[in-house]
Every structure is written in structure tokens, then in C-alpha cells.
């Protein structure tokens, strides 16, 4: 059931599908505004995004100490795109 504090599952799926693009600032301004608005009213997605944001901060902090193949990001994004969003 959709309530003001819990948006429709389709809205959550779309937000999660755009998670990495949003965190990497690779969405257009309208998409960014829409996802930001969604996160303000959906505690579940906000927690998911907060965890991802924190994980990225740790990875970025440790990045100089880790040897990573140059195509790793592209391979990860391709794999995530194959699997699609997973929203409970």
C-alpha cells in the first residue's frame, strides 16, 4: 500500500536503478531532483542510498592503496545492468 511515508514500489525501483548514476552525479538535473525528492519521503531508499554513499567514501579513501584493473568500473556497471534492480 502506498502511503505518504512509503512511495509505490515502482518509484523505489526507479530510484535504486539510478543509485550509482545519482551518486556519481551522472543524472540530468530533473532526474536528480526527482530522486532527491523520493529520498526525502522514503526512509528505506534513503537508508540504502546512505549506505552506498558511505561505501563509496570508504572506497575513494582507500583507492590510492588498491591496484584495480582500468576496466573494472565498466564491467561492474555492465553486470549490474544485466541483473537489474533488486528492491524488496
PDB file of N, CA, C and O in Angstrom:
ATOM      1  N   UNK A   1       0.836  -1.185   0.000  1.00  0.00           N
ATOM      2  CA  UNK A   1       0.000   0.000   0.000  1.00  0.00           C
ATOM      3  C   UNK A   1       0.882   1.251   0.000  1.00  0.00           C
ATOM      4  O   UNK A   1       1.853   1.341   0.751  1.00  0.00           O
ATOM      5  N   UNK A   2       0.540   2.174  -0.823  1.00  0.00           N
ATOM      6  CA  UNK A   2       1.306   3.412  -0.916  1.00  0.00           C
ATOM      7  C   UNK A   2       0.783   4.412   0.113  1.00  0.00           C
ATOM      8  O   UNK A   2      -0.418   4.669   0.188  1.00  0.00           O
ATOM      9  N   UNK A   3       1.688   4.963   0.892  1.00  0.00           N
ATOM     10  CA  UNK A   3       1.343   5.986   1.869  1.00  0.00           C
ATOM     11  C   UNK A   3       2.292   7.144   1.679  1.00  0.00           C
ATOM     12  O   UNK A   3       3.293   7.002   0.976  1.00  0.00           O
ATOM     13  N   UNK A   4       2.009   8.301   2.289  1.00  0.00           N
ATOM     14  CA  UNK A   4       2.944   9.429   2.142  1.00  0.00           C
ATOM     15  C   UNK A   4       4.355   9.092   2.615  1.00  0.00           C
ATOM     16  O   UNK A   4       5.324   9.659   2.111  1.00  0.00           O
ATOM     17  N   UNK A   5       4.485   8.172   3.580  1.00  0.00           N
ATOM     18  CA  UNK A   5       5.812   7.831   4.084  1.00  0.00           C
ATOM     19  C   UNK A   5       6.427   6.644   3.349  1.00  0.00           C
ATOM     20  O   UNK A   5       7.600   6.334   3.554  1.00  0.00           O
ATOM     21  N   UNK A   6       5.647   5.974   2.491  1.00  0.00           N
ATOM     22  CA  UNK A   6       6.180   4.845   1.737  1.00  0.00           C
ATOM     23  C   UNK A   6       5.653   4.879   0.312  1.00  0.00           C
ATOM     24  O   UNK A   6       4.525   4.455   0.062  1.00  0.00           O
ATOM     25  N   UNK A   7       6.458   5.382  -0.633  1.00  0.00           N
ATOM     26  CA  UNK A   7       6.028   5.500  -2.027  1.00  0.00           C
ATOM     27  C   UNK A   7       5.784   4.138  -2.680  1.00  0.00           C
ATOM     28  O   UNK A   7       6.099   3.099  -2.100  1.00  0.00           O
ATOM     29  N   UNK A   8       5.233   4.150  -3.865  1.00  0.00           N
ATOM     30  CA  UNK A   8       4.979   2.940  -4.636  1.00  0.00           C
ATOM     31  C   UNK A   8       6.283   2.206  -4.929  1.00  0.00           C
ATOM     32  O   UNK A   8       7.337   2.825  -5.074  1.00  0.00           O
ATOM     33  N   UNK A   9       6.200   0.879  -5.014  1.00  0.00           N
ATOM     34  CA  UNK A   9       7.380   0.049  -5.268  1.00  0.00           C
ATOM     35  C   UNK A   9       8.069   0.445  -6.574  1.00  0.00           C
ATOM     36  O   UNK A   9       9.297   0.412  -6.656  1.00  0.00           O
ATOM     37  N   UNK A  10       7.302   0.816  -7.588  1.00  0.00           N
ATOM     38  CA  UNK A  10       7.897   1.203  -8.878  1.00  0.00           C
ATOM     39  C   UNK A  10       8.783   2.437  -8.723  1.00  0.00           C
ATOM     40  O   UNK A  10       9.830   2.539  -9.364  1.00  0.00           O
ATOM     41  N   UNK A  11       8.367   3.360  -7.883  1.00  0.00           N
ATOM     42  CA  UNK A  11       9.176   4.569  -7.643  1.00  0.00           C
ATOM     43  C   UNK A  11      10.486   4.193  -6.944  1.00  0.00           C
ATOM     44  O   UNK A  11      11.545   4.735  -7.260  1.00  0.00           O
ATOM     45  N   UNK A  12      10.401   3.267  -5.996  1.00  0.00           N
ATOM     46  CA  UNK A  12      11.607   2.811  -5.301  1.00  0.00           C
ATOM     47  C   UNK A  12      12.540   2.082  -6.267  1.00  0.00           C
ATOM     48  O   UNK A  12      13.754   2.279  -6.229  1.00  0.00           O
ATOM     49  N   UNK A  13      11.976   1.245  -7.128  1.00  0.00           N
ATOM     50  CA  UNK A  13      12.787   0.516  -8.104  1.00  0.00           C
ATOM     51  C   UNK A  13      13.533   1.471  -9.019  1.00  0.00           C
ATOM     52  O   UNK A  13      14.710   1.262  -9.315  1.00  0.00           O
ATOM     53  N   UNK A  14      12.857   2.514  -9.467  1.00  0.00           N
ATOM     54  CA  UNK A  14      13.496   3.502 -10.337  1.00  0.00           C
ATOM     55  C   UNK A  14      14.611   4.228  -9.605  1.00  0.00           C
ATOM     56  O   UNK A  14      15.681   4.449 -10.172  1.00  0.00           O
ATOM     57  N   UNK A  15      14.378   4.599  -8.366  1.00  0.00           N
ATOM     58  CA  UNK A  15      15.414   5.287  -7.584  1.00  0.00           C
ATOM     59  C   UNK A  15      16.631   4.397  -7.414  1.00  0.00           C
ATOM     60  O   UNK A  15      17.762   4.841  -7.610  1.00  0.00           O
ATOM     61  N   UNK A  16      16.406   3.143  -7.049  1.00  0.00           N
ATOM     62  CA  UNK A  16      17.527   2.213  -6.840  1.00  0.00           C
ATOM     63  C   UNK A  16      18.245   1.933  -8.150  1.00  0.00           C
ATOM     64  O   UNK A  16      19.469   1.797  -8.169  1.00  0.00           O
ATOM     65  N   UNK A  17      17.501   1.845  -9.243  1.00  0.00           N
ATOM     66  CA  UNK A  17      18.117   1.615 -10.559  1.00  0.00           C
ATOM     67  C   UNK A  17      19.087   2.753 -10.915  1.00  0.00           C
ATOM     68  O   UNK A  17      20.102   2.525 -11.573  1.00  0.00           O
ATOM     69  N   UNK A  18      18.772   3.956 -10.485  1.00  0.00           N
ATOM     70  CA  UNK A  18      19.596   5.123 -10.794  1.00  0.00           C
ATOM     71  C   UNK A  18      20.608   5.441  -9.694  1.00  0.00           C
ATOM     72  O   UNK A  18      21.317   6.443  -9.790  1.00  0.00           O
ATOM     73  N   UNK A  19      20.691   4.614  -8.655  1.00  0.00           N
ATOM     74  CA  UNK A  19      21.522   4.877  -7.478  1.00  0.00           C
ATOM     75  C   UNK A  19      22.946   5.311  -7.833  1.00  0.00           C
ATOM     76  O   UNK A  19      23.379   6.389  -7.426  1.00  0.00           O
ATOM     77  N   UNK A  20      23.666   4.498  -8.575  1.00  0.00           N
ATOM     78  CA  UNK A  20      25.079   4.801  -8.847  1.00  0.00           C
ATOM     79  C   UNK A  20      25.227   6.023  -9.736  1.00  0.00           C
ATOM     80  O   UNK A  20      26.126   6.836  -9.526  1.00  0.00           O
ATOM     81  N   UNK A  21      24.352   6.161 -10.729  1.00  0.00           N
ATOM     82  CA  UNK A  21      24.404   7.360 -11.568  1.00  0.00           C
ATOM     83  C   UNK A  21      24.148   8.602 -10.726  1.00  0.00           C
ATOM     84  O   UNK A  21      24.809   9.624 -10.909  1.00  0.00           O
ATOM     85  N   UNK A  22      23.195   8.520  -9.804  1.00  0.00           N
ATOM     86  CA  UNK A  22      22.875   9.635  -8.917  1.00  0.00           C
ATOM     87  C   UNK A  22      24.074   9.971  -8.036  1.00  0.00           C
ATOM     88  O   UNK A  22      24.457  11.137  -7.931  1.00  0.00           O
ATOM     89  N   UNK A  23      24.663   8.976  -7.409  1.00  0.00           N
ATOM     90  CA  UNK A  23      25.795   9.220  -6.514  1.00  0.00           C
ATOM     91  C   UNK A  23      27.030   9.704  -7.267  1.00  0.00           C
ATOM     92  O   UNK A  23      27.865  10.414  -6.706  1.00  0.00           O
ATOM     93  N   UNK A  24      27.147   9.323  -8.532  1.00  0.00           N
ATOM     94  CA  UNK A  24      28.270   9.775  -9.354  1.00  0.00           C
ATOM     95  C   UNK A  24      27.954  11.064 -10.101  1.00  0.00           C
ATOM     96  O   UNK A  24      28.742  11.497 -10.941  1.00  0.00           O
ATOM     97  N   UNK A  25      26.810  11.684  -9.809  1.00  0.00           N
ATOM     98  CA  UNK A  25      26.360  12.924 -10.456  1.00  0.00           C
ATOM     99  C   UNK A  25      26.285  12.763 -11.971  1.00  0.00           C
ATOM    100  O   UNK A  25      26.701  13.645 -12.722  1.00  0.00           O
ATOM    101  N   UNK A  26      25.742  11.610 -12.415  1.00  0.00           N
ATOM    102  CA  UNK A  26      25.622  11.323 -13.841  1.00  0.00           C
ATOM    103  C   UNK A  26      24.158  11.258 -14.290  1.00  0.00           C
ATOM    104  O   UNK A  26      23.827  10.585 -15.265  1.00  0.00           O
ATOM    105  N   UNK A  27      23.294  11.964 -13.568  1.00  0.00           N
ATOM    106  CA  UNK A  27      21.890  12.075 -13.982  1.00  0.00           C
ATOM    107  C   UNK A  27      21.617  13.532 -14.324  1.00  0.00           C
ATOM    108  O   UNK A  27      22.294  14.440 -13.841  1.00  0.00           O
ATOM    109  N   UNK A  28      20.610  13.735 -15.168  1.00  0.00           N
ATOM    110  CA  UNK A  28      20.305  15.120 -15.526  1.00  0.00           C
ATOM    111  C   UNK A  28      19.625  15.814 -14.340  1.00  0.00           C
ATOM    112  O   UNK A  28      19.171  15.143 -13.413  1.00  0.00           O
ATOM    113  N   UNK A  29      19.553  17.137 -14.360  1.00  0.00           N
ATOM    114  CA  UNK A  29      19.001  17.874 -13.219  1.00  0.00           C
ATOM    115  C   UNK A  29      17.580  17.453 -12.823  1.00  0.00           C
ATOM    116  O   UNK A  29      17.259  17.416 -11.636  1.00  0.00           O
ATOM    117  N   UNK A  30      16.737  17.139 -13.798  1.00  0.00           N
ATOM    118  CA  UNK A  30      15.368  16.722 -13.478  1.00  0.00           C
ATOM    119  C   UNK A  30      15.358  15.370 -12.759  1.00  0.00           C
ATOM    120  O   UNK A  30      14.620  15.180 -11.792  1.00  0.00           O
ATOM    121  N   UNK A  31      16.182  14.436 -13.241  1.00  0.00           N
ATOM    122  CA  UNK A  31      16.276  13.134 -12.569  1.00  0.00           C
ATOM    123  C   UNK A  31      16.842  13.301 -11.164  1.00  0.00           C
ATOM    124  O   UNK A  31      16.362  12.678 -10.217  1.00  0.00           O
ATOM    125  N   UNK A  32      17.855  14.136 -11.036  1.00  0.00           N
ATOM    126  CA  UNK A  32      18.462  14.369  -9.725  1.00  0.00           C
ATOM    127  C   UNK A  32      17.422  14.911  -8.746  1.00  0.00           C
ATOM    128  O   UNK A  32      17.334  14.450  -7.608  1.00  0.00           O
ATOM    129  N   UNK A  33      16.645  15.880  -9.190  1.00  0.00           N
ATOM    130  CA  UNK A  33      15.607  16.463  -8.336  1.00  0.00           C
ATOM    131  C   UNK A  33      14.558  15.420  -7.960  1.00  0.00           C
ATOM    132  O   UNK A  33      14.106  15.379  -6.815  1.00  0.00           O
ATOM    133  N   UNK A  34      14.171  14.584  -8.909  1.00  0.00           N
ATOM    134  CA  UNK A  34      13.181  13.546  -8.639  1.00  0.00           C
ATOM    135  C   UNK A  34      13.676  12.517  -7.635  1.00  0.00           C
ATOM    136  O   UNK A  34      12.938  12.123  -6.732  1.00  0.00           O
ATOM    137  N   UNK A  35      14.915  12.083  -7.787  1.00  0.00           N
ATOM    138  CA  UNK A  35      15.481  11.103  -6.860  1.00  0.00           C
ATOM    139  C   UNK A  35      15.651  11.736  -5.484  1.00  0.00           C
ATOM    140  O   UNK A  35      15.352  11.106  -4.469  1.00  0.00           O
ATOM    141  N   UNK A  36      16.124  12.962  -5.443  1.00  0.00           N
ATOM    142  CA  UNK A  36      16.280  13.660  -4.158  1.00  0.00           C
ATOM    143  C   UNK A  36      14.937  13.760  -3.443  1.00  0.00           C
ATOM    144  O   UNK A  36      14.857  13.519  -2.238  1.00  0.00           O
ATOM    145  N   UNK A  37      13.896  14.111  -4.167  1.00  0.00           N
ATOM    146  CA  UNK A  37      12.554  14.207  -3.575  1.00  0.00           C
ATOM    147  C   UNK A  37      12.103  12.841  -3.065  1.00  0.00           C
ATOM    148  O   UNK A  37      11.519  12.738  -1.986  1.00  0.00           O
ATOM    149  N   UNK A  38      12.370  11.809  -3.834  1.00  0.00           N
ATOM    150  CA  UNK A  38      11.995  10.459  -3.405  1.00  0.00           C
ATOM    151  C   UNK A  38      12.713  10.093  -2.104  1.00  0.00           C
ATOM    152  O   UNK A  38      12.101   9.555  -1.181  1.00  0.00           O
ATOM    153  N   UNK A  39      13.999  10.384  -2.038  1.00  0.00           N
ATOM    154  CA  UNK A  39      14.776  10.044  -0.840  1.00  0.00           C
ATOM    155  C   UNK A  39      14.289  10.804   0.387  1.00  0.00           C
ATOM    156  O   UNK A  39      14.438  10.323   1.511  1.00  0.00           O
ATOM    157  N   UNK A  40      13.716  11.968   0.190  1.00  0.00           N
ATOM    158  CA  UNK A  40      13.203  12.756   1.308  1.00  0.00           C
ATOM    159  C   UNK A  40      11.922  12.158   1.891  1.00  0.00           C
ATOM    160  O   UNK A  40      11.583  12.420   3.045  1.00  0.00           O
ATOM    161  N   UNK A  41      11.210  11.355   1.094  1.00  0.00           N
ATOM    162  CA  UNK A  41       9.965  10.785   1.617  1.00  0.00           C
ATOM    163  C   UNK A  41       9.997   9.266   1.760  1.00  0.00           C
ATOM    164  O   UNK A  41       9.004   8.672   2.181  1.00  0.00           O
ATOM    165  N   UNK A  42      11.114   8.625   1.418  1.00  0.00           N
ATOM    166  CA  UNK A  42      11.201   7.167   1.523  1.00  0.00           C
ATOM    167  C   UNK A  42      12.399   6.788   2.392  1.00  0.00           C
ATOM    168  O   UNK A  42      13.544   6.823   1.940  1.00  0.00           O
ATOM    169  N   UNK A  43      12.125   6.432   3.622  1.00  0.00           N
ATOM    170  CA  UNK A  43      13.201   6.094   4.569  1.00  0.00           C
ATOM    171  C   UNK A  43      13.987   4.866   4.127  1.00  0.00           C
ATOM    172  O   UNK A  43      15.199   4.800   4.333  1.00  0.00           O
ATOM    173  N   UNK A  44      13.308   3.890   3.521  1.00  0.00           N
ATOM    174  CA  UNK A  44      14.004   2.678   3.073  1.00  0.00           C
ATOM    175  C   UNK A  44      15.049   3.004   2.013  1.00  0.00           C
ATOM    176  O   UNK A  44      16.197   2.571   2.114  1.00  0.00           O
ATOM    177  N   UNK A  45      14.655   3.763   1.004  1.00  0.00           N
ATOM    178  CA  UNK A  45      15.602   4.131  -0.056  1.00  0.00           C
ATOM    179  C   UNK A  45      16.679   5.072   0.471  1.00  0.00           C
ATOM    180  O   UNK A  45      17.843   4.965   0.085  1.00  0.00           O
ATOM    181  N   UNK A  46      16.297   5.982   1.345  1.00  0.00           N
ATOM    182  CA  UNK A  46      17.285   6.906   1.919  1.00  0.00           C
ATOM    183  C   UNK A  46      18.365   6.133   2.661  1.00  0.00           C
ATOM    184  O   UNK A  46      19.543   6.479   2.567  1.00  0.00           O
ATOM    185  N   UNK A  47      17.988   5.097   3.394  1.00  0.00           N
ATOM    186  CA  UNK A  47      18.971   4.274   4.111  1.00  0.00           C
ATOM    187  C   UNK A  47      19.854   3.523   3.124  1.00  0.00           C
ATOM    188  O   UNK A  47      21.062   3.406   3.329  1.00  0.00           O
ATOM    189  N   UNK A  48      19.251   3.013   2.053  1.00  0.00           N
ATOM    190  CA  UNK A  48      20.010   2.299   1.018  1.00  0.00           C
ATOM    191  C   UNK A  48      21.042   3.229   0.369  1.00  0.00           C
ATOM    192  O   UNK A  48      22.200   2.853   0.188  1.00  0.00           O
ATOM    193  N   UNK A  49      20.608   4.442   0.024  1.00  0.00           N
ATOM    194  CA  UNK A  49      21.495   5.412  -0.593  1.00  0.00           C
ATOM    195  C   UNK A  49      22.586   5.859   0.386  1.00  0.00           C
ATOM    196  O   UNK A  49      23.735   6.048  -0.015  1.00  0.00           O
ATOM    197  N   UNK A  50      22.238   6.027   1.657  1.00  0.00           N
ATOM    198  CA  UNK A  50      23.226   6.442   2.662  1.00  0.00           C
ATOM    199  C   UNK A  50      24.311   5.387   2.798  1.00  0.00           C
ATOM    200  O   UNK A  50      25.492   5.718   2.906  1.00  0.00           O
ATOM    201  N   UNK A  51      23.915   4.115   2.794  1.00  0.00           N
ATOM    202  CA  UNK A  51      24.897   3.039   2.869  1.00  0.00           C
ATOM    203  C   UNK A  51      25.814   3.069   1.649  1.00  0.00           C
ATOM    204  O   UNK A  51      27.033   2.974   1.786  1.00  0.00           O
ATOM    205  N   UNK A  52      25.235   3.201   0.462  1.00  0.00           N
ATOM    206  CA  UNK A  52      26.026   3.243  -0.772  1.00  0.00           C
ATOM    207  C   UNK A  52      26.970   4.444  -0.774  1.00  0.00           C
ATOM    208  O   UNK A  52      28.126   4.324  -1.178  1.00  0.00           O
ATOM    209  N   UNK A  53      26.480   5.600  -0.323  1.00  0.00           N
ATOM    210  CA  UNK A  53      27.302   6.809  -0.267  1.00  0.00           C
ATOM    211  C   UNK A  53      28.491   6.596   0.683  1.00  0.00           C
ATOM    212  O   UNK A  53      29.617   6.990   0.378  1.00  0.00           O
ATOM    213  N   UNK A  54      28.227   5.974   1.828  1.00  0.00           N
ATOM    214  CA  UNK A  54      29.291   5.708   2.803  1.00  0.00           C
ATOM    215  C   UNK A  54      30.300   4.707   2.237  1.00  0.00           C
ATOM    216  O   UNK A  54      31.506   4.865   2.432  1.00  0.00           O
ATOM    217  N   UNK A  55      29.813   3.684   1.541  1.00  0.00           N
ATOM    218  CA  UNK A  55      30.700   2.707   0.929  1.00  0.00           C
ATOM    219  C   UNK A  55      31.598   3.385  -0.109  1.00  0.00           C
ATOM    220  O   UNK A  55      32.796   3.109  -0.172  1.00  0.00           O
ATOM    221  N   UNK A  56      31.019   4.265  -0.916  1.00  0.00           N
ATOM    222  CA  UNK A  56      31.824   4.992  -1.904  1.00  0.00           C
ATOM    223  C   UNK A  56      32.893   5.849  -1.231  1.00  0.00           C
ATOM    224  O   UNK A  56      34.020   5.936  -1.720  1.00  0.00           O
ATOM    225  N   UNK A  57      32.548   6.470  -0.131  1.00  0.00           N
ATOM    226  CA  UNK A  57      33.524   7.301   0.586  1.00  0.00           C
ATOM    227  C   UNK A  57      34.696   6.456   1.068  1.00  0.00           C
ATOM    228  O   UNK A  57      35.847   6.884   0.981  1.00  0.00           O
ATOM    229  N   UNK A  58      34.415   5.272   1.569  1.00  0.00           N
ATOM    230  CA  UNK A  58      35.480   4.376   2.031  1.00  0.00           C
ATOM    231  C   UNK A  58      36.338   3.930   0.854  1.00  0.00           C
ATOM    232  O   UNK A  58      37.566   3.927   0.941  1.00  0.00           O
ATOM    233  N   UNK A  59      35.694   3.553  -0.245  1.00  0.00           N
ATOM    234  CA  UNK A  59      36.438   3.117  -1.430  1.00  0.00           C
ATOM    235  C   UNK A  59      37.311   4.246  -1.952  1.00  0.00           C
ATOM    236  O   UNK A  59      38.478   4.033  -2.278  1.00  0.00           O
ATOM    237  N   UNK A  60      36.752   5.441  -2.031  1.00  0.00           N
ATOM    238  CA  UNK A  60      37.535   6.577  -2.533  1.00  0.00           C
ATOM    239  C   UNK A  60      38.711   6.897  -1.617  1.00  0.00           C
ATOM    240  O   UNK A  60      39.784   7.274  -2.087  1.00  0.00           O
ATOM    241  N   UNK A  61      38.510   6.748  -0.322  1.00  0.00           N
ATOM    242  CA  UNK A  61      39.588   6.988   0.638  1.00  0.00           C
ATOM    243  C   UNK A  61      40.706   5.954   0.474  1.00  0.00           C
ATOM    244  O   UNK A  61      41.888   6.286   0.572  1.00  0.00           O
ATOM    245  N   UNK A  62      40.326   4.712   0.227  1.00  0.00           N
ATOM    246  CA  UNK A  62      41.303   3.628   0.114  1.00  0.00           C
ATOM    247  C   UNK A  62      41.851   3.462  -1.302  1.00  0.00           C
ATOM    248  O   UNK A  62      42.834   2.749  -1.504  1.00  0.00           O
ATOM    249  N   UNK A  63      41.227   4.110  -2.276  1.00  0.00           N
ATOM    250  CA  UNK A  63      41.566   3.909  -3.689  1.00  0.00           C
ATOM    251  C   UNK A  63      43.060   3.964  -3.992  1.00  0.00           C
ATOM    252  O   UNK A  63      43.547   3.082  -4.699  1.00  0.00           O
ATOM    253  N   UNK A  64      43.820   4.949  -3.500  1.00  0.00           N
ATOM    254  CA  UNK A  64      45.241   5.012  -3.857  1.00  0.00           C
ATOM    255  C   UNK A  64      46.027   3.775  -3.410  1.00  0.00           C
ATOM    256  O   UNK A  64      47.114   3.511  -3.926  1.00  0.00           O
ATOM    257  N   UNK A  65      45.491   3.030  -2.470  1.00  0.00           N
ATOM    258  CA  UNK A  65      46.199   1.875  -1.932  1.00  0.00           C
ATOM    259  C   UNK A  65      45.811   0.572  -2.628  1.00  0.00           C
ATOM    260  O   UNK A  65      46.359  -0.481  -2.301  1.00  0.00           O
ATOM    261  N   UNK A  66      44.890   0.619  -3.569  1.00  0.00           N
ATOM    262  CA  UNK A  66      44.381  -0.582  -4.209  1.00  0.00           C
ATOM    263  C   UNK A  66      44.695  -0.546  -5.704  1.00  0.00           C
ATOM    264  O   UNK A  66      44.432   0.451  -6.377  1.00  0.00           O
ATOM    265  N   UNK A  67      45.260  -1.641  -6.216  1.00  0.00           N
ATOM    266  CA  UNK A  67      45.502  -1.762  -7.648  1.00  0.00           C
ATOM    267  C   UNK A  67      44.256  -2.384  -8.280  1.00  0.00           C
ATOM    268  O   UNK A  67      43.895  -3.517  -7.959  1.00  0.00           O
ATOM    269  N   UNK A  68      43.599  -1.645  -9.176  1.00  0.00           N
ATOM    270  CA  UNK A  68      42.350  -2.084  -9.790  1.00  0.00           C
ATOM    271  C   UNK A  68      42.496  -2.015 -11.305  1.00  0.00           C
ATOM    272  O   UNK A  68      43.010  -1.029 -11.833  1.00  0.00           O
ATOM    273  N   UNK A  69      42.044  -3.065 -12.015  1.00  0.00           N
ATOM    274  CA  UNK A  69      42.085  -3.007 -13.483  1.00  0.00           C
ATOM    275  C   UNK A  69      41.303  -1.797 -13.993  1.00  0.00           C
ATOM    276  O   UNK A  69      40.278  -1.430 -13.419  1.00  0.00           O
ATOM    277  N   UNK A  70      41.780  -1.187 -15.056  1.00  0.00           N
ATOM    278  CA  UNK A  70      41.159   0.025 -15.583  1.00  0.00           C
ATOM    279  C   UNK A  70      39.722  -0.178 -16.028  1.00  0.00           C
ATOM    280  O   UNK A  70      38.924   0.757 -15.966  1.00  0.00           O
ATOM    281  N   UNK A  71      39.373  -1.375 -16.476  1.00  0.00           N
ATOM    282  CA  UNK A  71      38.013  -1.604 -16.973  1.00  0.00           C
ATOM    283  C   UNK A  71      37.055  -2.120 -15.898  1.00  0.00           C
ATOM    284  O   UNK A  71      35.934  -2.517 -16.217  1.00  0.00           O
ATOM    285  N   UNK A  72      37.472  -2.121 -14.646  1.00  0.00           N
ATOM    286  CA  UNK A  72      36.644  -2.668 -13.579  1.00  0.00           C
ATOM    287  C   UNK A  72      35.302  -1.952 -13.460  1.00  0.00           C
ATOM    288  O   UNK A  72      34.267  -2.609 -13.350  1.00  0.00           O
ATOM    289  N   UNK A  73      35.297  -0.641 -13.479  1.00  0.00           N
ATOM    290  CA  UNK A  73      34.048   0.112 -13.345  1.00  0.00           C
ATOM    291  C   UNK A  73      33.077  -0.261 -14.460  1.00  0.00           C
ATOM    292  O   UNK A  73      31.893  -0.481 -14.203  1.00  0.00           O
ATOM    293  N   UNK A  74      33.561  -0.333 -15.680  1.00  0.00           N
ATOM    294  CA  UNK A  74      32.694  -0.678 -16.809  1.00  0.00           C
ATOM    295  C   UNK A  74      32.144  -2.093 -16.654  1.00  0.00           C
ATOM    296  O   UNK A  74      30.974  -2.334 -16.954  1.00  0.00           O
ATOM    297  N   UNK A  75      32.960  -3.021 -16.196  1.00  0.00           N
ATOM    298  CA  UNK A  75      32.497  -4.397 -16.008  1.00  0.00           C
ATOM    299  C   UNK A  75      31.450  -4.476 -14.901  1.00  0.00           C
ATOM    300  O   UNK A  75      30.460  -5.195 -15.037  1.00  0.00           O
ATOM    301  N   UNK A  76      31.658  -3.748 -13.814  1.00  0.00           N
ATOM    302  CA  UNK A  76      30.694  -3.756 -12.708  1.00  0.00           C
ATOM    303  C   UNK A  76      29.363  -3.166 -13.162  1.00  0.00           C
ATOM    304  O   UNK A  76      28.303  -3.727 -12.885  1.00  0.00           O
ATOM    305  N   UNK A  77      29.422  -2.034 -13.859  1.00  0.00           N
ATOM    306  CA  UNK A  77      28.172  -1.412 -14.331  1.00  0.00           C
ATOM    307  C   UNK A  77      27.443  -2.320 -15.308  1.00  0.00           C
ATOM    308  O   UNK A  77      26.216  -2.412 -15.265  1.00  0.00           O
ATOM    309  N   UNK A  78      28.173  -2.989 -16.183  1.00  0.00           N
ATOM    310  CA  UNK A  78      27.535  -3.902 -17.133  1.00  0.00           C
ATOM    311  C   UNK A  78      26.862  -5.054 -16.403  1.00  0.00           C
ATOM    312  O   UNK A  78      25.749  -5.451 -16.747  1.00  0.00           O
ATOM    313  N   UNK A  79      27.532  -5.583 -15.406  1.00  0.00           N
ATOM    314  CA  UNK A  79      26.951  -6.694 -14.632  1.00  0.00           C
ATOM    315  C   UNK A  79      25.708  -6.248 -13.869  1.00  0.00           C
ATOM    316  O   UNK A  79      24.707  -6.964 -13.838  1.00  0.00           O
ATOM    317  N   UNK A  80      25.768  -5.072 -13.256  1.00  0.00           N
ATOM    318  CA  UNK A  80      24.609  -4.539 -12.535  1.00  0.00           C
ATOM    319  C   UNK A  80      23.438  -4.304 -13.483  1.00  0.00           C
ATOM    320  O   UNK A  80      22.286  -4.553 -13.128  1.00  0.00           O
ATOM    321  N   UNK A  81      23.734  -3.823 -14.688  1.00  0.00           N
ATOM    322  CA  UNK A  81      22.681  -3.581 -15.665  1.00  0.00           C
ATOM    323  C   UNK A  81      22.035  -4.900 -16.100  1.00  0.00           C
ATOM    324  O   UNK A  81      20.827  -4.951 -16.332  1.00  0.00           O
ATOM    325  N   UNK A  82      22.828  -5.960 -16.210  1.00  0.00           N
ATOM    326  CA  UNK A  82      22.301  -7.280 -16.568  1.00  0.00           C
ATOM    327  C   UNK A  82      21.349  -7.796 -15.485  1.00  0.00           C
ATOM    328  O   UNK A  82      20.302  -8.365 -15.794  1.00  0.00           O
ATOM    329  N   UNK A  83      21.710  -7.600 -14.239  1.00  0.00           N
ATOM    330  CA  UNK A  83      20.917  -8.124 -13.136  1.00  0.00           C
ATOM    331  C   UNK A  83      19.663  -7.303 -12.874  1.00  0.00           C
ATOM    332  O   UNK A  83      18.656  -7.845 -12.420  1.00  0.00           O
ATOM    333  N   UNK A  84      19.709  -6.009 -13.151  1.00  0.00           N
ATOM    334  CA  UNK A  84      18.565  -5.149 -12.895  1.00  0.00           C
ATOM    335  C   UNK A  84      18.426  -4.824 -11.428  1.00  0.00           C
ATOM    336  O   UNK A  84      19.172  -5.338 -10.594  1.00  0.00           O
ATOM    337  N   UNK A  85      17.457  -3.959 -11.108  1.00  0.00           N
ATOM    338  CA  UNK A  85      17.283  -3.529  -9.719  1.00  0.00           C
ATOM    339  C   UNK A  85      16.727  -4.641  -8.840  1.00  0.00           C
ATOM    340  O   UNK A  85      15.961  -5.492  -9.293  1.00  0.00           O
ATOM    341  N   UNK A  86      17.120  -4.614  -7.597  1.00  0.00           N
ATOM    342  CA  UNK A  86      16.596  -5.558  -6.597  1.00  0.00           C
ATOM    343  C   UNK A  86      16.036  -4.757  -5.446  1.00  0.00           C
ATOM    344  O   UNK A  86      16.772  -4.263  -4.592  1.00  0.00           O
ATOM    345  N   UNK A  87      14.745  -4.637  -5.435  1.00  0.00           N
ATOM    346  CA  UNK A  87      14.073  -3.881  -4.369  1.00  0.00           C
ATOM    347  C   UNK A  87      13.156  -4.839  -3.645  1.00  0.00           C
ATOM    348  O   UNK A  87      12.380  -5.566  -4.265  1.00  0.00           O
ATOM    349  N   UNK A  88      13.252  -4.833  -2.330  1.00  0.00           N
ATOM    350  CA  UNK A  88      12.395  -5.729  -1.535  1.00  0.00           C
ATOM    351  C   UNK A  88      10.990  -5.204  -1.458  1.00  0.00           C
ATOM    352  O   UNK A  88      10.132  -5.826  -0.831  1.00  0.00           O
TER     353      UNK A  88
END
